[in-house]
Amino acid sequence: MLVFALSTGTNPGAASAAGVRLVINGQRINAAPAPFVENGRTLAPLRLIAEKLGATVDWNNDTRTVTVTRGDQLVVMRIDNRLVNLPFGGATITDVPPRIYGSSTYVPLRLFATALGVSVAWDQATSTVKVDSRVPMTGAPPKVVAITSVLPGQVVREPTTMQLALVANHPAGAAEVRYQLLDPATGKGPVVGRGTDLTAAYTLLPDPFYKGPRVLTAAVYDQNGKFLAGDAVPVVMAPAPKVTVAGVTPDQKLTGAATLTPAVNFQATYVKYEVTDPATGATTVLGQGDPQGRLTWTPQMTDIGNRTIRVTAYDRLGQAYPAAPVPVTVEVQRQLALTGVKANATVDRPVTLGVAANFPFSKVQYVLRDPATGAEEVLLQRDGWGTYRWFAVPGQTGRREVLGVLIDAQGNIFSTEAVPVEVKGDPKISLATVGPNQVLNGAVPLKAEANVPLAQVEFQLVNPRTDAARAVAGGTDALATYTWTPVKTDDGNWQLRAMGVTAGGDRLYTDAVPVRVFAGTLYGPKPIIEKPKFLDFTSDLAVSTMQKTGMSAALQVAQAILETGWGQSSPVDKYTGQMSNNLFGIKGSGSAGSVTSNTWEEYNGVSYRIDAAFRA
């Protein structure tokens, strides 16, 4: 049985389910099921009305579609979908989508009557619904909102403005507008714009994936996601993809970095940047990125000469749309710089030195120079590119300069600018394997670095309340990595430090690093669901979220795959094993509180893991 909904006017809820009457063309109809009022709407049987009016009603169970035909007029509605196909290619969206209750299908009568030009009225005094094809409809119900920037049947080739006008009073409680591009055959399609400013201009960016007849809809919702009002306009999507690039101009001479910004007039999934040597045809891919982003290319000396730059955009079907190549001439100068220390920095702990250069080289040296005497000390020489971990020794104390020296394949020597630093090279020792607030569990590797020779090293656990210390590992090989395995009685908050003894008997101590010791069982990430089922599992959740927020379901699923390894690694509480059900690795507190898991930190140039709260 097909049943429809009708706005009943002032105070329709006063009518009871048993008291609503149905009159068609002046004849009282004893309908089963009988008309009734629910939430301000009068519901009545559509099939009986349609047949009395000479219309036919068809139900497609596979597509869950209701089709009403009356002469050359055709109305198509879908269960739980607000899009309604009107006669002669029109479309609208309804505040009461067709739904199934029990064994009956309910559809909006007011919309049906408007589409077929049938008069529908509500008699408040007698609680009667009157349907009369003998009385011409006096006009369509007034719109609350209307799309004014796009005309019915408009062909959309380029980016097009989407803008809404408030025809009637501002919908009470309106909080957001969402634009969707729907397939008239299925009633489904993507969100193409959304925002909290109802009358602002939004941009419809054509997508080659969605070509042909479509319906552009605008729907206004309150802050709880309840539909308030909307409008629909049939359009024809005929994208004419075009790509251009800004940041360089034809025949420009590049003497430094160029920031390439693509301009894409369609919905692209990514862009690829390439540079080509026209003399040889050799092409180098500079990178891929967001079509709305940019890429900075810093030419190397190997790029000197004539080159062409090209940006190619790709749609979701993998089709490529290249921009016109831009010819340029690269005339960069040789550049090199030392990394790892800044000018006038105080060097009192280990630092990692490196060299950045825009030309190839075969050897690198790191040199320490005394600016007062000009004396130089080679800290490290190695083939190819490499960094150097420098822990200044006592003989290097004072005002110094650090520089990198590069040697190319032809034996040419190039030096970076000297970086002045203040070196504190007094005897020191540093922890190399444990960082602040780290949780120590199981076998803990312990290693120290020192800038003087040590005869012995000892790793100590310090009580932060009493300063009492006890040795947990150590030996005479100061360069070795030792192992300490905490036991249950070690559980709690401590400080860890290393003590080194020099050949002369002097004792050196590292900073006391706060740590937590937990000798019990720790729980690691767990699967959310079996890997083959993960895609369907997340897709269902993502579609539901998309309907509420407009966020791309595909993007949500892709991010969940990335964060959880196809659902096989979701954070759990490392101490209790509580599942977080957190598909995106989001920190903080969620609807079920939080779980304690691991996150990365760095100390003395070494990465380690500490506790962090993740949403549950």
N, C-alpha and C positions, 0 to 999 in steps of 0.2 A: 504494500500500500504506500503510495506517495502522498506526502502531506507537506503544506507550505506554511511560511510564517508571514504575518501581516502586522504592521504597526496599527495599534487600535486607538490612537488618539489619547485624550486626557484621561488619566486614571484608569487604564484598561484592566489593571489588576483587580478592580472591584468585581469583575465578572468571575463566576466560578467555572470550573471545568464542565460541570453539567449544564450550566445555564447559557452557554454560547449557542446561538442559532446560526444556520447557514441557509441563505436564500440565493438561488441562481435564476436569473432572468424572471424574477417575481415568484418563483416556485420554491416552497420550503423543502429542503432536502434533509432527509433523515440519514445522515452519514455515519458510517462506522469505519474507523473510530470517529467519535464526535469531535467537533471543534472544542478547543479549550484555550485558556489563557495561561501563559507561563512567562514570568519575568518581563511582563509588559508587552508580550507578543501573543497574538491570536493564531493558533495553529489549526489548519483545516485540511481535508483530504484533497490533494491536487488531482489525482487521476479522475475522480468523479467530476470535478469541475472542468477539467480539460475536455473530457468526453462530452459533457453537456454543451460545451462551447464549440464542439466540432473539431477539437484538437486531439492528437494522439500523443501518448507518452511511452517512450521506450527506455528500458533500463539495461545497461551494459554492465554485467557483473565483473567482467575482467578489468575494465577501466573505472568502475564505480561511477558511471556517468548517467545523468538523466537528460534525455532529449525530448523537448516538447515541440511538435510540429503542428502548425495551423495555416493551411494554404501554403503560401510561399514564405511564411515566417518560421524561423527556426531558433529556438533557445536551448543552449547547452549549459548544464550545471554539473559540478563534480562534488562528490562527498568530501566534506571537510576542506573545501577550497573556495576562497572568496571570489575567484574570477568567474564571471558569467559571460558566455558568448551570446551576443544579442543578434537579432535579425539583420541581414544585409551587411555583415562584417563588423558590426559595432561590438562594444565590450564595456563592461562595468565591473566594479567590485562591490560586494554586498557585506553589510555588517552582520548578517545571519547566514553563514555558509551552510549548505545542505549537510545534514547529519542523519545518522541512522540511530534510532532509538528502538530497542527491541527488534521487531521484524519490519518496522515501518521506516520509510525514508522521508525526511522533512526538508522542504525547500521554501524559500521566501516568496510568498504570494504577491506582495506589492511589486516586487521586481518582475515577476512573471506577467502580471497584469499590465505593467508599464510597457514591457517589451511587445506585447501583443495588442496594445491599444484597448484593453478591456477596463471598464469602469469597476472600481472596487471601493466600497465605503463601509464605515463602521458606525452603527447606530448605537450610541452609548445608552440611550434610554431603555432599549429592549435587548441589549447585548447581542446584536445581530450583525453578522458579516453578510454584505450584499454584493454579489458579483453579477454584472449585467452587461452583456455584449451589445444590447440595444441602445445603450447610452454611451455616446462617445466619451473617451477619457478627456478630462478637461486640462490636461497638462501633466508632464512628468514631475515627480516629487522634486523639490528644489535641492540643489547640491549644497553641501556644507563646505566642501573644498573643491577646487578644480585646477587641473594642470593647464596653465595658460601659455607655456612657452613652446609647446609642440602641438601641431595640428593633426587631426585624425587623418591617417593615411600618409603622413609625411615620410619621405625617404631619408633615412639617416645615414650619411656617408662619413661625416666628419664629427669631431667632438661637438656635442649639442647641449645647450642649457636646459636643465630641468628646474622648473620653478612653479610653486604652488600659490594660488590665490585663495584667500579665505572668503568664500562667497557669502556665507552666513556669519554669524557671530563666531568668535574663536572657540573651537571645541573645548568644553570645560575639561580641565585637567590635562590638556595636550602637552606632551613632553618630547615627542620625537616624530620625525617623518622618515619613512623608508621608501625608496624607489626600487621597484623590481621590474625586470624585463622578462615577461612570461611567454611561454610557448602556447599559442591558442589551442593547440591540439591536446596538450597535457595539463595546462594550467600551472606549470612549474617553470622556474627560472631563477637566475641569480639576483642578489641585491646589488644594485649598480650605484647607489648613493644613499646616504643617511646623515642625519644631523638633528640637533636640538632646535635650530632656527627654522621654523616651519616655512617661512616665505623666502628664505635665502636661495640663491642660485647655486645649483649643483651641476656637475658635468657628467653627461652620459658619454662614456668613451666606447666607441664601437668595438666589438669583439668579433673577429672572423669566424669564431666558433658558433656564434649565434647570428646566423644570416636568415633573411626571408621575413615573412610576416611574424610580428611579435606584438605583444600588448605591453605598453609602458604603464605601470601603475604607481600611484602614490598613496600610501596608507599612513594615517596619523594614529599614534598610540599614546596612552598615558604612561606614567612612570612604572607601572606594573606590567606593561606589555599588553594591555587591553586595547583592542581596536576601537577607535572612535569614529573615524570618517575616512573617506578615500575617493579616488577618481581613477579612471582608466582611459587610455588613448591608444587605438590601434596604430602601429607604425610598421614600416618596412625597413629592416636593417640591411644595408648594402655597403659595408665598410670599404673604403678606398685607402688601404694602408699606405702610409708615407713616413719616411724616417729622414731626419736631418740631424746634423751635429753642430753644436756650438763649442767655442773654446779655441778653435783654429780656423784660419781663413786660407783660401787657395793661395799658394806660392808664399805663404808666410815663412819667415826665417825663425826657427826655434833655437833660442840660446839657453833655454832652461826648461823647467817643467811646464807641461801643458795640461790644463784641466778640461777633459772632454765631457760635454753634457749633451746627451741625446734628447731629441724632441720627437716623440712618437704620437701619432694621431689616432692610435687604436690601442686596444687592450693587449699588450705584449706580456709575455711571461718573463723574458730576460733579454738582455742585449749582449753582444760579443764585440770586443774591441780588437782590431788587428792593425798592424803596421807592415807594409810591404816594400821591399827593395825593387823598384821597377826595372833595374838593370838585370837582376837575376831571377826575379819572380819569387824570391824567398819571402815567406810570410811568417810573422811571429804573432801569436795570440797574446795580447797584453792582459786580457782578463775578461771575465763575464760579470754581469751585475744587474741591479735593479733598473728597469726602464726609466724610473723616475729619479735615479741616482746619478752619480758621476764617477769618473775615474781620472786619476792624476797619473800621467805618463811622464817619467823623468828619463829623457833619452840618454843613452850611454855614448861614450866616444866611438864605440863600434857602430853606432847608428849615423855617424856623420855622413852627410851627402843627401841626395834626393830620396824622399820617401813618400808613400801615400798612406793616409790614415782612413780607415773605414770602420763604420759602426753598422752592425746588422742586428735587427730586432727579430725575435721569433715569437709566433703565437702558440697557443696551447696545442695546436695540431702539429707543431714542429716546422711549419712553413717559415722560410727565411725571407726577410724584407730588408735588403741592404740599402744603406744610404749611399749617395754618390761619393766616391773616393775623393779625399781632399789632398792635393799635392802640397808637400812642404819641403823645406830644406833645413836639415839639422846642422847647426853650427855651434855645438856646445863646447865649452872649455873643460880642460881636465879638472876634476874635483876629487878631493879626498879629505877625510876628517877622522879624528880619533873619537871613539865612543867609550863610554864607561866612567868617565870622570868629567866634571865641569870645571871651568876656569875658577881658580882661587878656592876650590873645595879643600876641606881638611880630610886627608886620607888617614884614618885611624883603624881601619878594619879591612878585610879582604874586598877587592873590587875586581870586576871582570872587564878587561880592556879589549876593544875591538877596533876595526878600521872599516869605514864606509868609503867606497871608491866607485867612480863611473867608468872604469877601464879595467881590463884584465891584467893580472899580475901573477907571478910564479912564486914569490917569496914574500914573507912579511916579518918585520922585526918590531919589537916594542922596546923603546929606548928611554932611559931615565937620564936627564941632564942636570948638572949643577950650573945654574945660570951665572954664578959668581966666578967659577973657574973654567967653564966650558967642558969639563970632564963628562964623558958619556959612559953609561953602563947599559949593555944589551940585556934586557930582562928575558927575552925569548926570541929565537929565530926559528921559523918553520916554513916548510914548503906549502904553497897554496894559502887559502884563507883560513884563519883560525883565531880564536880568542885566547886570552891569557888571564888566569886568576892570580892577581898580584896581591901579596900580603907583605907590605913594606917591612924591611928588617931594620935594626937599630942603626946601621951604617948609612941608611938612606934618609935619616931624619933631617928636617929643615926645609928651606925653600927649594923646590925642585920644579923641573919641567918634564912633562911626559909627551912623547910623540911616537907616531907610527911611521915606519919606513917601508916602502914597497919597492920591489925589484921586478921588472917585467921580463919577458922571455928573451929580450935582446940585451939584458943587463943594465938597462936604464934605471936610475934610482930616483924615487920621488918620496918626499917627506910631507907629512901633515904639518899643520901649524902646531907649534909647541903649546901645550896646555899648562899654565902655571898652577901648582898645587902646594899646599902646606902639608908635609908628611910628618905624622906622629909615629915614628918607627921604634918607639920604646918596646921592650919585650912584651908580647901579648900572646894570649891563647884564645881560641874561639870554638864554640860548638858548631859542628858541621852537619849533624843528622837529626837534631831535635829542635823544635821551635816553640814559641810561647803558646800556652793553652792546648798543646797537643795532648791527646789521650793515648797513654801508653798501655798496650795490651799485647800479650804474646811476646815473642822474641823481639827485643828492641835493639837495633843497631846503634852503636855509640862510637863516634869518631870525633877527634879534635884536630884543629889546625893551629899551628904556631909559627911565629916568625923568627924563632930561635930554636936551636937544637934542644931536645928534651931527653933526659935520661929515663924518665918515667911519666906515665899519665894515669890519672885515677878519676873515675866518674863517680860523683857523690850525689846522694839523695838527701836533701836538706829539709828539715821540718820548719815551715814558715813561721810557726809560733814560737819555737824555742831556739832556732838556728842550729840545732843539733844536726850533725852530718854523719852519714855512714857511706862507706864505699860499696858500690854495687858491681863495678867492673874496672879493669885496668891492667897495666903491665908495663914492661920495659920497652916495648916497641911502640913508640909514641905515634907512629904513622899508621898503625894497624886499626882496623875496625873491630871493636869488641861487641859482644852480645850479652844483654841482660834480660832475663825472663822474670817479670814480677810474679809474686805469689799473692794469695788472697789477703794476707796480713798487710800487704803494701797498699791496699786500696785506699784512695783518698787524694787530697790535694797536697802537692809537694813542690819543691823547687829542685831543678837538676842543674848541676854545674860540673865542669871538668877542672881538675887541678893538674898542672904540669910541673915537674921538677927539673930544673936545668942541671947541667953537669956541675955547676958550682954550688948546687944545693938550694938555689932560690926557688920559691914557689910562686907560680902564676895561676890565677883563677879566671875562668870565664865569667860572664854575667850569669847570675842565677835565674834560670828560665822557669816560670811557673808551668807546671804540668799537672795532669790528672792521671792517676794510676788506677786501672780497672782490670783485675785479673780474671774476672768472670767471662762468661760466654758473650760474644758480640754477634749481633745479627746483621747480615749483609742484605743488599737489595734482593727482592723476590719477584717472581713473575706475577703479572696481573691475571693472565689467562694464557692458555696454550697459544703458541706462536701462530699456528694456522688460523686461529679464530680471532686474532687481534684486530685485523682489518675490519671485519664486520662489527665487532664489539665497539671500536672507537667510532666507526662511521655512524652508527645509530646515535651515539651520544653527541657527535658533532653536528648532525643534522638538527637534532633537538635544540642545541645551543644556537645554531645559526638562525633558527626561526625566532629566537628571543633577542639575539644581539646583532644579527646581520653579519657576524664574522664568518668568513669563508670556511665551510666544513672541510674542504680539501686541505686548507692551510692548517687547521687544527689537527687533522689526522697526521699530516706530514710531520708536524712538530712533535706529536706524541710518539711517532715512530722513532724520530731522532733522539728524543730524551730518554726513552725507555728501551731502546734496542728491540723494537717490535714487541713491546710489552713484557720483556723478559727481565727487566731491571728497574723496578719501582722502589723508591726509598721506603725503608721500614725503620722503626725505632731501633737503633743499634743496641739498646739495653733491654728492651722488652719484646721486640719482634713485632710490634703493632704495625699493621699495614697502613700506608698513607693514602693509597688510591690516588696518588699524585702523578698525573701523566706528563706534567710539563716541568718538573724539577723546580717548582716555585717555592721560595722561602717564605717564612712568616707563619701565620696561623690561619687555618681554614675553618670550615663549618664544624669539623670534629677536632679542633685544636691543632696540635702540631706533633711531629715526631722528631727525634734527634737523629740526624744523619751526619755525613761528612761533607766538608767543603775544603777547598785548597787555600793555603796561605804560603807566604815566602818569608824566610828568615836567613840572613847571611848568604843570600843567593841560592838557597836550597828550598825546594817546594816540599810541603808536608800537609797533613790533613788535621783539621780541628772539628769540634762539634758545631753544628748549626741547626736551627729549627726550620723544618720544612712543613708546609701546609698539609694537614690531613683532611 
